[in-house]
Amino acid sequence: MNEQTEASGIAVRAMRPDDAERVLAIYQEGLDTGQASFETKAPAWSDFDAAKLERHRYVAADATSSGEVLGWIAAGPVSDRCCYSGVVEHSIYVSPRAQGRGVGSALLAALIASTEAEGIWTIQSGVFPENTSSLRLHAKAGFRTVGVRERLGRLNGRWRDVVLLERRSPIVL
Ligand SMILES: CC(C)(COP(=O)(O)OP(=O)(O)OC[C@H]1O[C@@H](n2cnc3c(N)ncnc32)[C@H](O)[C@@H]1OP(=O)(O)O)[C@@H](O)C(=O)NCCC(=O)NCCS
């Protein structure tokens, strides 16, 4: 995808290896909320890099000044079975300082466009029910709730439910 500058002063562009430090720092800020994931520590860049599809990872940068990375989105395959080759799972993290101004929406739009352009038909994600901003963000982008998976895992000793969301592309047929 080509760089795209939003009216809000955000530029969404492909993630580069030199974004690694900032991407992982934003990841850690999100994990520290305790509402984003069962993970508590951001992975090493090599593990992140290996798990995410190269053509479906983007950052949103500040287009007006420093170009500072404000958030990122990336998707990885859910399975190596052929029948699921068009199904990916994504993660999205926006720096707390940049939330609520459309960064997440712009990143999600970029991922939807890039996956649909390559024939990927389903994007899925698991979200804690308490993460209302993520649920709202995804609902606005056309994700539906498949169901709530009860007490699916423990975070800091506490069982947590997970809302399974998916967006089935209307144009990949
Ligand atoms: C979830 C997250 C990615 C949303 O990113 P964002 O840049 O704030 O999202 P946007 O500004 O595009 O807002 C999208 C919608 O989310 C909702 N939203 C955003 N911030 C919110 C907040 N603080 N409280 C409630 N809803 C909020 C709004 O409904 C908004 O749509 P609307 O303003 O048109 O109603 C961001 O909050 C985040 O990174 N959180 C920490 C990490 C995380 O939880 N990641 C998701 C794991 S599943």
The ligand as an SDF file (V2000), in Angstrom:
LIG
                    3D

 48 50  0  0  0  0  0  0  0  0999 V2000
   -8.3250   -0.2830   20.8090 C   0  0  0  0  0  0  0  0  0  0  0  0
   -7.4390    0.7790   20.1650 C   0  0  0  0  0  0  0  0  0  0  0  0
   -6.5570    0.1080   19.1120 C   0  0  0  0  0  0  0  0  0  0  0  0
   -8.3470    1.8360   19.4950 C   0  0  0  0  0  0  0  0  0  0  0  0
   -7.5040    2.7420   18.7970 O   0  0  0  0  0  0  0  0  0  0  0  0
   -7.8850    4.3060   18.6400 P   0  0  0  0  0  0  0  0  0  0  0  0
   -6.8750    4.9310   17.7830 O   0  0  0  0  0  0  0  0  0  0  0  0
   -8.0990    4.8790   19.9890 O   0  0  0  0  0  0  0  0  0  0  0  0
   -9.2700    4.1650   17.8800 O   0  0  0  0  0  0  0  0  0  0  0  0
  -10.0520    5.3340   17.0860 P   0  0  0  0  0  0  0  0  0  0  0  0
   -9.6220    6.6780   17.5730 O   0  0  0  0  0  0  0  0  0  0  0  0
   -9.9350    5.0430   15.6370 O   0  0  0  0  0  0  0  0  0  0  0  0
  -11.5340    5.0750   17.5930 O   0  0  0  0  0  0  0  0  0  0  0  0
  -12.3120    4.0230   17.0970 C   0  0  0  0  0  0  0  0  0  0  0  0
  -13.5090    3.8430   18.0120 C   0  0  0  0  0  0  0  0  0  0  0  0
  -13.0430    3.2730   19.2320 O   0  0  0  0  0  0  0  0  0  0  0  0
  -13.7910    3.8360   20.3050 C   0  0  0  0  0  0  0  0  0  0  0  0
  -12.8550    4.4020   21.2840 N   0  0  0  0  0  0  0  0  0  0  0  0
  -11.6340    4.9170   21.0720 C   0  0  0  0  0  0  0  0  0  0  0  0
  -11.0830    5.3080   22.2380 N   0  0  0  0  0  0  0  0  0  0  0  0
  -12.0000    5.0360   23.1960 C   0  0  0  0  0  0  0  0  0  0  0  0
  -12.0220    5.1620   24.5850 C   0  0  0  0  0  0  0  0  0  0  0  0
  -10.9770    5.6940   25.2650 N   0  0  0  0  0  0  0  0  0  0  0  0
  -13.0970    4.7450   25.2460 N   0  0  0  0  0  0  0  0  0  0  0  0
  -14.1550    4.2120   24.5930 C   0  0  0  0  0  0  0  0  0  0  0  0
  -14.1910    4.0330   23.2610 N   0  0  0  0  0  0  0  0  0  0  0  0
  -13.1280    4.4520   22.5760 C   0  0  0  0  0  0  0  0  0  0  0  0
  -14.6750    4.9210   19.7800 C   0  0  0  0  0  0  0  0  0  0  0  0
  -15.9820    4.4070   19.7200 O   0  0  0  0  0  0  0  0  0  0  0  0
  -14.1770    5.1450   18.3930 C   0  0  0  0  0  0  0  0  0  0  0  0
  -15.1790    5.4040   17.4880 O   0  0  0  0  0  0  0  0  0  0  0  0
  -16.0470    6.7580   17.5560 P   0  0  0  0  0  0  0  0  0  0  0  0
  -15.1790    7.7950   18.1830 O   0  0  0  0  0  0  0  0  0  0  0  0
  -16.3810    7.0580   16.1420 O   0  0  0  0  0  0  0  0  0  0  0  0
  -17.2020    6.3580   18.3840 O   0  0  0  0  0  0  0  0  0  0  0  0
   -6.5880    1.5100   21.2320 C   0  0  0  0  0  0  0  0  0  0  0  0
   -7.4370    1.9490   22.2530 O   0  0  0  0  0  0  0  0  0  0  0  0
   -5.4610    0.6750   21.8370 C   0  0  0  0  0  0  0  0  0  0  0  0
   -4.4040    0.5280   21.2450 O   0  0  0  0  0  0  0  0  0  0  0  0
   -5.6750    0.1130   23.0350 N   0  0  0  0  0  0  0  0  0  0  0  0
   -4.6170   -0.6010   23.7520 C   0  0  0  0  0  0  0  0  0  0  0  0
   -4.2200   -1.8900   23.0330 C   0  0  0  0  0  0  0  0  0  0  0  0
   -5.4180   -2.7510   22.7210 C   0  0  0  0  0  0  0  0  0  0  0  0
   -6.2970   -2.9310   23.5570 O   0  0  0  0  0  0  0  0  0  0  0  0
   -5.4330   -3.2790   21.4940 N   0  0  0  0  0  0  0  0  0  0  0  0
   -6.5020   -4.1080   21.0270 C   0  0  0  0  0  0  0  0  0  0  0  0
   -6.3100   -5.5110   21.4670 C   0  0  0  0  0  0  0  0  0  0  0  0
   -7.7200   -6.4960   20.9800 S   0  0  0  0  0  0  0  0  0  0  0  0
  1  2  1  0
  2  3  1  0
  2  4  1  0
  2 36  1  0
  4  5  1  0
  5  6  1  0
  6  7  2  0
  6  8  1  0
  6  9  1  0
  9 10  1  0
 10 11  2  0
 10 12  1  0
 10 13  1  0
 13 14  1  0
 14 15  1  0
 15 16  1  0
 15 30  1  0
 16 17  1  0
 17 18  1  0
 17 28  1  0
 18 19  1  0
 18 27  1  0
 19 20  2  0
 20 21  1  0
 21 22  1  0
 21 27  2  0
 22 23  1  0
 22 24  2  0
 24 25  1  0
 25 26  2  0
 26 27  1  0
 28 29  1  0
 28 30  1  0
 30 31  1  0
 31 32  1  0
 32 33  2  0
 32 34  1  0
 32 35  1  0
 36 37  1  0
 36 38  1  0
 38 39  2  0
 38 40  1  0
 40 41  1  0
 41 42  1  0
 42 43  1  0
 43 44  2  0
 43 45  1  0
 45 46  1  0
 46 47  1  0
 47 48  1  0
M  END
$$$$
